[in-house]
Amino acid sequence: MSKTRWSGRSPWQNRSVTYNFSSGPATLPDAVIAAIRNDLPSWRGTGQPLMTLSHRGADFIELMAVVKAKLRQALAIPDSHDILILQGGGMGQFAAVPLNLTHPGDKVSFLLTGNWGVQAAKEAGNYQLCVDRPADQQSGNYTTLPPLENLAIDPASAYLHYVPNETIQGVEFSTPPVTVVPLVADASSQILSRPMDVGAHGVIFAGTQKNLGVAGAVVVIIDRALLGRARLETPSILDYTKMSQADSLLNTPTTFAVYVLDLMLDWVARLGGVEAMAVESRAKADLVYAAIDASDFYRNPVEQSARSTKNIPFTMADPSLDRQFLAEAEAAGLMFLEGHRSVGGMRASLYNAMPQVGVVTLVDFIKDFERRNG
Ligand SMILES: Cc1ncc(COP(=O)(O)O)c(C=O)c1O
């Protein structure tokens, strides 16, 4: 066999212990990886790998129903809301929401607290809508959140879209906005990390590649009262009503992502559910913020009360040290800490599957790096 330049393995893949701080696709629990490895050749005694089973077969249909039941339980989703498992990721929903909930000429409202809300508002602008922005935190570089009292939301809006946790800027709402119009939450980087008042929302959506497993699927939770409103031209695979009627099996679903979602839901349930995840999430984030706040060597620009427990961006007083920090972190098994290109610096994403020991290792490294370079 000829030698190729790329061996297919990064040096860090040979390490026995590494921690993945990526914002998504994100790290998976060891127990979930072990289960995948075990199930891969034959799923539940079928003699077939799960991803080769027909989505029309009884086994997969049952899995889909079980996953939805577990999601309902995990997030206390009321019967008033249906659960869809679709494709197209979070961004697909930036189009699906306006297509399903509006008609040309309608007004829609967005709270802009970071990159993903801005992207979603831009996409909504493609659908002949009047896009209102009752809050736009751009002037503060998206490091603050708007006060939720007295937001000027037009009651005629078809919906209010907000992003509970902005993954890039690292700002997180602790409570949802209160409004009389249907509330739409892009919970991609928050879902399953803390309890949510699902009943207060018209639509909640989240890609599966962070707290729900691997990339490929998007979970949509929708108030059934909002079904039946899709525009005629809505692609069937984005049509909430058609997907609801077909139990999310109108076309071939991402069977592997659904299977991993099932494993993730079991794992979270074993650890005590979303309440336990919230406590752990807070504790992990506190460790990192304490290390960053300890001196002027590091800096997190986000206002204290708006700081995310999932995504922690930070910079160094001397940005010329960034490359060295990232290279040494990688050599120490602390992977994917580079900040988003629009923000720079570093970012540590601490989703449910990041173990406390990974966070402690990161904090030790942060302190040690400062000791050596401060
Ligand atoms: C809050 C949020 N919304 C939307 C997206 C886009 O999701 P996707 O890449 O699944 O389309 C992301 C991706 O990281 C995200 O963090």
The ligand as an SDF file (V2000), in Angstrom:
LIG
                    3D

 16 16  0  0  0  0  0  0  0  0999 V2000
  -28.1970   27.9200   18.5870 C   0  0  0  0  0  0  0  0  0  0  0  0
  -27.9380   27.3080   17.2350 C   0  0  0  0  0  0  0  0  0  0  0  0
  -28.8740   27.3830   16.2900 N   0  0  0  0  0  0  0  0  0  0  0  0
  -28.6910   26.8620   15.0690 C   0  0  0  0  0  0  0  0  0  0  0  0
  -27.5170   26.2280   14.7330 C   0  0  0  0  0  0  0  0  0  0  0  0
  -27.3440   25.6650   13.3610 C   0  0  0  0  0  0  0  0  0  0  0  0
  -27.5960   24.3130   13.4410 O   0  0  0  0  0  0  0  0  0  0  0  0
  -27.2930   23.3250   12.2380 P   0  0  0  0  0  0  0  0  0  0  0  0
  -25.8310   23.3720   11.9960 O   0  0  0  0  0  0  0  0  0  0  0  0
  -27.7850   22.0160   12.7780 O   0  0  0  0  0  0  0  0  0  0  0  0
  -28.0900   23.7820   11.0620 O   0  0  0  0  0  0  0  0  0  0  0  0
  -26.5120   26.1020   15.6960 C   0  0  0  0  0  0  0  0  0  0  0  0
  -25.2680   25.4030   15.3580 C   0  0  0  0  0  0  0  0  0  0  0  0
  -24.3430   25.2900   16.0940 O   0  0  0  0  0  0  0  0  0  0  0  0
  -26.7290   26.6600   16.9710 C   0  0  0  0  0  0  0  0  0  0  0  0
  -25.7870   26.5900   17.9130 O   0  0  0  0  0  0  0  0  0  0  0  0
  1  2  1  0
  2  3  1  0
  2 15  2  0
  3  4  2  0
  4  5  1  0
  5  6  1  0
  5 12  2  0
  6  7  1  0
  7  8  1  0
  8  9  2  0
  8 10  1  0
  8 11  1  0
 12 13  1  0
 12 15  1  0
 13 14  2  0
 15 16  1  0
M  END
$$$$
